[in-house]
């Protein structure tokens, strides 16, 4: 099937609605509702003859028969009623609202969705359309959607390193729009990696993936993204829970956890005080299975992810720099992580790759291990992909190819056979080196925040980055500073 005309229609209509003030996020939501209704209609006919649970008065045929103000009223009622249903249907329509106020344009959108046979379309085509819209939505910095979108090049590199195996479970406690699930699915279905049999394909479609996402709109996008990529069933149980994953330990342990927990150090909830003003209250999760009690959301996610793994489960987790150096609970978590798991790799990421501003992040790779009197971590390998690296979101985006050297150094097929590329005399520019457990545990606060390469921008004035790259880097640093100052201010208040 030629996808180009469909993609062109989807994008052109999105542009039309933006002129009316309808952003990518709102367009994505409405598109999600309508594609789901249209696919449900297609599944209700031969050869499928399936009942998804949509009442006849709210099905696709009824919707497309309406026009003008009648269409708008009917659509609003439909969204409200379907949001009360159970299973995948209810999750897709939870808290659904109509964001297209012009009935004529709503009618055109219904016609556009109705002109395509979505069930017959290949999963790769549907997925490409939807993933493209998700990325465009993430680029809209004012909407804040970027915090739920991890760069796909980074996700793919993490999956390539972990190399998930068939018939094993994969979880993400803060799954956003489902990027890790889709990358793992692509890896597992790639014939260069595995030739899945019928049972393995069924397990991958129905049982492999489990996630949590507390933001209703983001969870909806994640479910639809997975469904369009052939994960789950239209009338099945939603694989994404709306519950806060940090509140309690997971009832199930998993083989892999791949995650990029939300940025920001504090866990908080908003409430209305006696004067009627909105206030934020820091959340502290008092869990017996945590090593330390803290309101630092990132440290809580690291602890929670470790508890989610089975006795030999593997994790790859994006964390901000503060997880590597913060004292108090941070020091406790780092020590316990090295004692109870094999923390074997840290990838230091550059700025300018996330849609959330001012983020300095890393990827921790660790394998869970059973109880032992001796620390499981013997050495930690570092790859510095930050020093002297300059990326921007528009002109110089990070590509998968940029991380291929890291993957090669990681050596996914046998990570126990690694060689340092750094040597102070032979290879002072090497980005790959290791530190022993004894070296790390002896550092102040057991800090894992380590760099060894020289920053050329401080010494090599002839080879400075382009002015626009420098300007973006300055903005990144200023925004990171503002984030820190706001956290200090909140703490003082």
C-alpha positions in Angstrom: 0.0 0.0 0.0 1.3 3.5 -0.9 1.5 5.4 2.3 2.5 8.8 0.8 -1.1 10.0 0.0 -2.4 9.1 3.4 0.5 10.7 5.2 0.1 13.8 3.1 -3.6 14.0 4.0 -2.9 13.6 7.7 -0.2 16.3 7.7 -2.1 18.8 5.5 -5.2 18.6 7.7 -3.1 19.1 10.8 -1.7 22.3 9.3 -5.2 23.5 8.6 -6.3 23.0 12.1 -3.2 24.7 13.5 -4.4 27.9 11.8 -7.5 27.6 14.0 -5.3 27.3 17.1 -5.6 23.5 17.4 -2.1 22.2 18.4 -0.5 18.9 17.4 -1.5 17.4 20.8 -5.2 18.2 20.4 -5.1 17.0 16.8 -3.5 13.8 17.8 -6.2 13.2 20.4 -9.0 13.7 18.0 -7.3 11.5 15.4 -6.8 8.8 18.0 -10.5 8.7 18.9 -11.6 8.7 15.2 -9.1 6.1 14.0 -10.1 3.8 16.9 -13.8 4.2 16.0 -13.2 3.5 12.3 -11.0 0.4 13.1 -13.7 -0.9 15.4 -16.2 -0.5 12.6 -13.9 -2.4 10.2 -13.4 -5.2 12.8 -17.2 -5.5 13.2 -17.5 -6.7 9.6 -16.4 -9.9 7.9 -14.1 -11.7 8.1 -13.5 -10.4 11.7 -17.1 -10.0 13.0 -15.9 -8.8 16.4 -17.8 -6.8 19.0 -15.5 -4.2 20.6 -18.2 -3.0 23.0 -19.2 0.3 21.3 -23.0 0.8 21.5 -24.7 1.1 18.1 -25.7 4.7 18.8 -22.1 5.7 19.1 -20.5 3.6 16.4 -18.7 4.9 13.3 -21.7 4.6 11.0 -23.8 6.7 13.3 -21.1 9.4 13.7 -20.4 9.8 10.0 -24.2 10.4 9.3 -24.2 13.5 11.4 -23.5 17.1 10.1 -23.2 20.6 11.6 -24.2 21.3 15.1 -25.8 17.9 15.4 -22.4 16.3 14.7 -20.6 18.4 17.4 -23.3 17.6 20.1 -23.2 13.9 19.2 -19.4 13.7 19.2 -19.2 15.3 22.7 -21.8 12.8 24.0 -20.0 9.9 22.3 -16.6 10.8 23.9 -18.2 11.1 27.4 -20.1 7.8 27.2 -17.2 5.7 25.8 -14.9 7.0 28.5 -17.1 5.1 31.0 -16.4 1.7 29.3 -14.0 -0.9 30.5 -10.8 -2.3 28.9 -9.0 -0.7 26.0 -12.1 1.2 24.9 -12.4 3.0 28.2 -8.7 3.7 28.4 -8.6 5.3 25.0 -11.6 7.6 25.7 -10.8 8.4 29.4 -11.4 12.1 30.0 -11.9 12.6 26.3 -12.9 16.1 25.1 -13.7 17.6 21.7 -11.0 20.2 20.8 -12.3 21.0 17.3 -14.9 23.6 17.7 -15.7 24.1 14.0 -18.3 21.4 13.0 -17.3 21.7 9.3 -13.7 20.9 10.1 -14.7 18.1 12.4 -16.8 16.7 9.6 -13.8 16.9 7.2 -11.6 15.0 9.7 -14.3 12.3 10.0 -14.3 12.0 6.2 -10.5 11.8 6.0 -10.3 9.0 8.6 -13.3 7.3 7.0 -11.7 7.2 3.5 -8.9 4.8 4.7 -9.1 1.1 5.5 -6.9 1.2 8.6 -7.1 -2.5 9.5 -5.7 -3.5 6.1 -2.9 -1.0 6.2 0.5 -2.3 7.2 1.5 -1.8 10.8 4.7 -0.1 9.7 2.7 2.5 7.7 0.2 3.2 10.5 3.0 3.4 13.0 5.1 5.8 10.9 2.2 8.1 10.5 1.5 8.1 14.3 5.1 8.3 15.4 5.7 11.2 13.1 2.8 13.1 14.7 4.1 12.2 18.2 7.5 13.7 17.4 6.0 16.8 15.9 3.9 17.1 19.1 7.0 16.8 21.2 8.7 19.6 19.3 5.9 22.0 20.4 7.8 23.1 23.5 4.9 25.2 24.8 2.6 22.1 25.2 5.2 20.4 27.4 4.7 17.1 25.5 8.4 16.8 25.0 8.9 15.4 28.5 7.0 12.3 27.4 9.0 11.8 24.3 12.5 10.2 24.5 14.7 10.6 21.4 14.1 7.5 19.3 17.9 7.2 18.4 18.7 6.9 22.1 15.9 4.3 22.7 17.0 2.2 19.8 20.7 2.2 21.0 19.6 1.2 24.5 17.5 -1.7 23.1 20.4 -2.8 20.9 22.6 -3.0 24.0 20.1 -4.9 26.1 19.1 -7.2 23.3 15.8 -8.5 24.7 14.9 -12.1 24.0 11.7 -13.7 22.8 9.1 -14.9 25.4 10.4 -12.5 28.0 8.6 -9.6 29.6 9.5 -5.9 29.2 8.2 -3.2 31.5 8.4 0.6 31.7 7.0 2.3 34.9 6.7 5.7 33.1 6.1 4.7 29.5 5.1 8.0 28.0 4.1 7.4 24.4 5.6 3.9 24.4 8.9 4.4 22.6 10.7 1.7 24.4 8.0 -0.9 23.7 8.0 -0.1 20.0 11.8 -0.3 19.7 11.9 -3.6 21.6 9.1 -4.9 19.3 11.1 -3.9 16.2 14.2 -5.5 17.6 12.4 -8.8 18.4 10.6 -8.9 15.0 13.7 -8.1 13.0 14.7 -11.3 11.1 18.4 -10.4 11.6 17.9 -10.9 15.3 15.3 -13.7 15.6 12.9 -15.8 13.5 9.9 -15.9 15.8 7.5 -18.9 15.7 3.8 -18.6 16.1 3.8 -18.9 19.9 6.5 -16.3 20.3 4.7 -13.9 18.1 1.5 -14.4 20.1 3.4 -13.8 23.4 5.0 -10.6 21.9 1.6 -9.3 20.8 -0.4 -10.1 24.0 1.9 -10.7 27.0 5.4 -9.1 26.5 4.7 -5.5 27.4 3.6 -3.8 30.7 3.6 -0.1 31.5 2.4 2.7 33.7 1.4 6.2 32.7 -0.5 8.5 35.0 -1.2 11.3 32.5 -4.5 10.3 30.8 -3.7 12.0 27.4 -0.3 10.5 27.2 -1.5 7.1 28.2 -4.1 7.3 25.4 -1.4 8.2 22.8 0.7 5.3 24.1 -2.1 2.8 23.8 -3.0 3.9 20.3 0.7 4.0 19.3 1.2 0.4 20.5 -2.1 -0.8 18.9 -1.2 0.7 15.5 2.1 -1.1 15.7 0.3 -4.4 16.2 0.7 -4.7 19.9 -2.4 -5.7 21.8 -6.0 -6.1 20.6 -8.7 -3.6 20.0 -11.1 -5.5 22.3 -8.4 -6.7 24.8 -7.1 -5.6 28.1 -5.1 -2.4 28.1 -1.4 -3.2 28.8 -0.8 0.3 30.3 -2.0 1.0 33.9 -3.1 4.5 34.9 -1.7 4.0 38.5 1.3 5.8 39.9 3.9 3.1 39.7 5.9 4.4 42.7 3.0 4.0 45.2 3.5 0.3 45.8 5.8 -2.5 44.7 5.0 -4.2 41.4 2.8 -7.4 41.7 4.8 -8.9 38.9 8.6 -9.1 38.3 9.9 -8.6 34.8 12.9 -9.7 32.7 13.6 -6.2 31.4 12.9 -2.7 32.4 13.6 0.1 29.9 12.7 3.5 31.0 13.2 7.3 30.9 11.4 8.4 34.1 10.0 12.0 34.0 12.5 14.8 34.5 12.5 16.9 37.7 13.7 16.0 41.1 10.6 16.4 43.2 7.5 14.1 43.3 4.5 16.3 44.1 0.8 16.5 44.0 -1.3 19.7 43.7 -4.1 20.4 46.2 -6.4 23.4 47.1 -5.7 24.9 50.5 -8.3 26.5 52.8 -7.9 29.9 51.1 -8.7 28.2 47.7 -5.2 28.6 46.4 -3.3 25.8 44.6 -0.3 24.4 46.4 2.1 21.6 45.8 2.9 19.0 48.4 6.1 16.9 48.0 5.4 13.2 48.0 7.6 10.8 50.0 7.0 7.2 49.3 7.4 5.2 52.5 8.1 1.7 51.0 9.7 -1.1 52.9 11.4 -2.3 49.8 13.2 1.0 49.2 16.8 1.5 50.4 16.2 5.2 51.2 13.1 7.4 51.9 13.2 10.6 49.8 11.0 13.0 47.8 13.5 12.9 44.9 11.5 11.3 42.1 14.5 10.1 40.2 16.0 8.2 43.1 12.6 6.7 43.8 12.3 5.5 40.2 15.8 3.9 40.3 14.8 2.0 43.5 11.5 1.0 42.2 12.9 -0.3 38.9 15.3 -2.5 40.8 12.4 -4.0 42.7 10.5 -4.6 39.4 13.2 -6.9 38.1 13.3 -10.7 38.5 16.4 -12.1 40.2 18.5 -11.8 37.0 16.5 -9.1 35.2 18.2 -6.3 33.2 17.5 -2.6 33.3 18.5 0.4 31.1 17.3 3.7 32.7 17.8 7.3 31.7 18.6 9.5 34.8 19.7 13.1 35.3 23.1 14.0 36.7 21.9 14.5 40.2 21.3 10.8 40.6 25.1 10.3 40.1 26.3 12.8 42.7 23.6 13.9 45.2 24.4 13.2 48.8 22.1 11.8 51.5 19.6 9.4 50.0 21.5 9.6 46.7 24.6 8.2 48.3 22.7 5.4 49.9 21.0 4.4 46.7 24.3 4.4 44.7 26.0 2.2 47.3 23.0 -0.2 47.5 22.7 -0.3 43.7 26.4 -1.4 43.3 26.0 -3.9 46.2 22.7 -5.5 45.1 23.0 -5.3 41.3 25.7 -5.4 38.8 25.9 -1.8 37.7 28.2 -2.3 34.7 27.7 0.6 32.3 27.1 4.3 32.3 26.5 6.3 29.1 27.0 10.0 29.6 24.7 11.9 27.3 25.1 15.3 25.7 22.8 18.3 26.1 20.6 19.3 23.2 18.9 15.9 22.6 15.8 16.2 24.8 12.8 18.3 24.2 12.7 19.2 27.9 15.0 22.1 28.5 18.3 22.1 30.4 18.6 18.4 30.8 21.9 16.7 31.5 21.3 13.0 31.6 22.9 9.5 31.6 21.9 5.9 31.0 22.5 3.4 33.7 22.7 -0.2 32.7 22.4 -2.7 35.5 21.5 -6.4 36.0 19.7 -7.5 39.1 21.2 -10.3 41.2 20.2 -12.5 44.2 21.2 -11.7 47.7 25.0 -11.9 48.4 27.4 -10.9 51.2 29.7 -9.3 48.6 29.0 -6.5 46.2 27.9 -7.6 42.7 29.5 -4.6 41.0 33.2 -5.2 40.3 33.7 -2.4 37.8 31.7 0.2 36.0 32.4 1.1 32.3 31.8 4.7 31.3 31.3 6.1 27.8 31.6 9.9 27.7 29.4 11.0 24.8 29.1 14.6 26.3 32.5 16.2 26.4 33.1 18.1 23.1 29.8 16.8 21.6 27.4 19.3 20.3 23.8 18.5 19.3 20.7 20.6 18.7 17.1 19.6 18.3 16.8 21.1 14.8 20.0 21.5 12.9 22.2 18.8 14.4 20.0 16.2 15.9 21.5 13.1 17.4 21.1 10.1 15.1 21.4 6.4 15.8 24.7 6.4 13.9 26.2 8.8 16.5 25.8 6.1 19.1 27.1 3.1 17.1 30.6 3.5 18.6 29.2 3.3 22.1 27.2 0.1 21.1 30.4 -1.4 19.7 32.3 -0.6 22.9 29.4 -2.0 25.0 29.8 -5.2 23.1 26.2 -6.5 23.5 27.0 -10.0 22.3 29.5 -10.5 25.1 29.8 -7.5 27.4 32.4 -9.3 29.5 34.9 -8.9 26.7 35.5 -5.2 26.6 38.6 -3.1 26.0 39.2 0.5 27.0 39.7 3.0 24.3 41.2 5.5 26.7 44.8 5.5 27.7 46.4 8.7 29.2 49.5 8.3 27.0 48.4 6.4 24.0 44.8 7.4 23.5 44.0 10.5 25.6 40.8 11.1 23.5 39.3 7.7 24.2 35.7 7.9 25.4 35.5 4.4 26.9 37.1 3.5 30.2 36.4 1.6 33.4 36.6 2.3 37.1 36.7 -0.5 39.8 34.2 -0.8 42.6 37.0 0.1 45.1 37.8 3.3 43.2 34.2 4.4 43.1 33.2 3.5 46.7 36.2 5.6 47.9 35.0 8.7 46.1 33.3 11.5 48.1 29.6 10.5 48.6 30.3 7.6 46.3 29.9 10.0 43.4 29.6 8.4 40.0 29.8 11.8 38.3 33.0 11.2 36.4 34.6 12.9 33.4 38.2 12.6 32.1 38.3 14.2 28.7 39.4 17.8 28.3 36.8 20.3 27.1 38.3 21.7 23.9 36.1 24.8 24.0 38.1 26.0 27.0 41.5 25.6 25.2 41.0 25.4 21.4 39.7 28.9 20.4 40.3 28.1 16.7 37.9 25.2 16.5 34.9 26.6 18.4 31.5 25.4 17.4 29.3 27.4 15.1 27.7 30.5 16.7 24.2 29.0 16.6 25.5 25.9 18.4 27.2 28.0 21.0 24.1 30.1 21.5 22.0 26.9 22.0 24.5 25.5 24.4 24.4 28.8 26.4 20.6 28.7 26.5 20.7 25.0 27.6 23.1 25.9 30.5 21.0 29.0 31.5 17.8 26.9 31.5 19.4 24.2 33.5 20.5 26.8 36.0 16.9 28.2 36.2 15.6 24.8 36.9 18.1 24.4 39.8 17.2 27.9 41.2 13.5 27.1 41.1 14.1 23.9 43.1 16.1 25.9 45.6 13.3 28.4 45.8 10.7 25.7 46.3 12.7 24.2 49.1 13.0 27.6 50.8 9.3 28.1 50.6 
